[in-house]
Amino acid sequence: SDRDPSRTVIAAGPNAVEISGAEGESVRIEMDDATGLPVRQVYKETNMGGPPSEVTETFSDWRDVDGIKLPYQVLIEQNEKKAGEAAVSEIKLNTGLKPEELSKKPEPAKK
């Protein structure tokens, strides 16, 4: 985000950054002091016709997947009330997609 001129990145505390866009959207990402991994992200979400709500996504159960740390648990709260949670059972990376497959153009939709 710091390379996108329409965004601003600032320190929002000792272990947090805030990223803001030109159109008013923003997210605050808080990191664990010991690991440097994201603990949570907080942002405003516009509801259909209603006032914006604050959404907090809290990440946990970090595991190593092919050398990359990824969260296997996500808790989602909206205005400080639990709105959902996700539990990942398995993550696979780089499972065989070849560069030539990426360059294929999709077939046009049939009418």
PLY file of the C-alpha trace (Angstrom):
ply
format ascii 1.0
element vertex 111
property float x
property float y
property float z
element edge 110
property int vertex1
property int vertex2
end_header
0.00 0.00 0.00
2.84 2.43 0.64
3.66 2.32 -3.09
0.15 3.35 -4.11
0.00 7.17 -4.20
-3.75 7.11 -3.40
-3.07 5.45 -0.03
-1.52 6.64 3.21
0.23 4.31 5.65
0.93 5.52 9.20
2.05 4.01 12.49
-1.09 3.72 14.63
0.70 2.54 17.76
3.73 0.49 18.77
2.45 -2.63 16.97
-0.12 -1.25 14.54
-0.38 0.42 11.16
-3.29 2.20 9.57
-3.83 2.24 5.83
-6.19 4.88 4.41
-7.49 5.33 0.89
-8.30 8.51 -0.98
-12.05 7.79 -0.75
-12.11 7.58 3.05
-11.79 3.83 3.56
-9.26 2.64 6.12
-8.04 -0.42 8.00
-5.97 -0.67 11.19
-3.81 -3.80 11.43
-2.46 -4.79 14.85
0.53 -7.12 15.12
1.66 -9.48 17.86
4.69 -7.99 19.61
6.52 -11.33 19.87
5.87 -12.79 16.39
5.10 -9.76 14.22
2.09 -11.65 12.82
-1.25 -9.83 12.45
-3.52 -10.33 15.46
-6.49 -8.37 14.17
-7.69 -5.89 11.60
-10.36 -3.29 12.21
-12.30 -1.39 9.55
-15.63 0.33 8.92
-18.18 -1.39 6.72
-21.08 0.40 5.11
-24.41 -1.30 5.66
-27.20 -1.06 3.13
-28.91 2.21 4.02
-27.74 2.10 7.62
-24.84 3.66 9.48
-21.37 2.16 9.03
-20.41 -0.56 11.48
-16.99 -1.38 12.89
-15.75 -4.82 11.88
-12.94 -6.58 13.76
-11.34 -9.72 12.36
-9.14 -11.55 14.91
-6.65 -14.12 13.60
-5.32 -17.11 15.57
-3.99 -20.65 15.31
-1.14 -19.65 13.00
0.50 -22.57 11.22
3.35 -22.94 8.78
2.23 -23.88 5.24
5.13 -24.34 2.83
7.18 -21.75 4.71
4.33 -19.22 5.03
2.51 -18.57 8.32
-1.28 -18.55 7.84
-4.16 -18.28 10.33
-6.45 -21.27 10.68
-8.99 -19.43 12.89
-10.72 -16.10 12.22
-13.27 -14.49 14.54
-15.42 -11.74 13.01
-17.15 -9.15 15.20
-19.43 -6.37 14.07
-19.91 -3.49 16.49
-18.32 -5.65 19.23
-20.79 -8.53 18.71
-19.80 -11.87 17.25
-20.89 -12.00 13.61
-19.12 -15.16 12.51
-16.07 -17.30 12.66
-14.07 -19.44 10.27
-12.02 -22.52 10.98
-9.73 -23.70 8.20
-9.02 -27.43 8.11
-6.41 -27.46 5.36
-4.49 -25.04 3.15
-2.56 -26.18 0.08
-0.25 -23.87 -1.84
1.31 -24.33 -5.25
-0.43 -27.61 -5.97
0.47 -27.88 -9.61
-0.81 -24.86 -11.52
1.65 -24.32 -14.37
2.62 -20.95 -15.93
1.13 -21.99 -19.29
-2.24 -22.59 -17.59
-2.18 -19.05 -16.22
-1.69 -17.60 -19.69
-4.77 -19.37 -21.17
-7.66 -17.10 -21.99
-11.10 -18.21 -20.78
-13.53 -19.54 -23.36
-16.33 -17.11 -24.25
-19.66 -17.87 -22.62
-22.00 -19.90 -24.79
-25.44 -18.52 -25.46
0 1
1 2
2 3
3 4
4 5
5 6
6 7
7 8
8 9
9 10
10 11
11 12
12 13
13 14
14 15
15 16
16 17
17 18
18 19
19 20
20 21
21 22
22 23
23 24
24 25
25 26
26 27
27 28
28 29
29 30
30 31
31 32
32 33
33 34
34 35
35 36
36 37
37 38
38 39
39 40
40 41
41 42
42 43
43 44
44 45
45 46
46 47
47 48
48 49
49 50
50 51
51 52
52 53
53 54
54 55
55 56
56 57
57 58
58 59
59 60
60 61
61 62
62 63
63 64
64 65
65 66
66 67
67 68
68 69
69 70
70 71
71 72
72 73
73 74
74 75
75 76
76 77
77 78
78 79
79 80
80 81
81 82
82 83
83 84
84 85
85 86
86 87
87 88
88 89
89 90
90 91
91 92
92 93
93 94
94 95
95 96
96 97
97 98
98 99
99 100
100 101
101 102
102 103
103 104
104 105
105 106
106 107
107 108
108 109
109 110
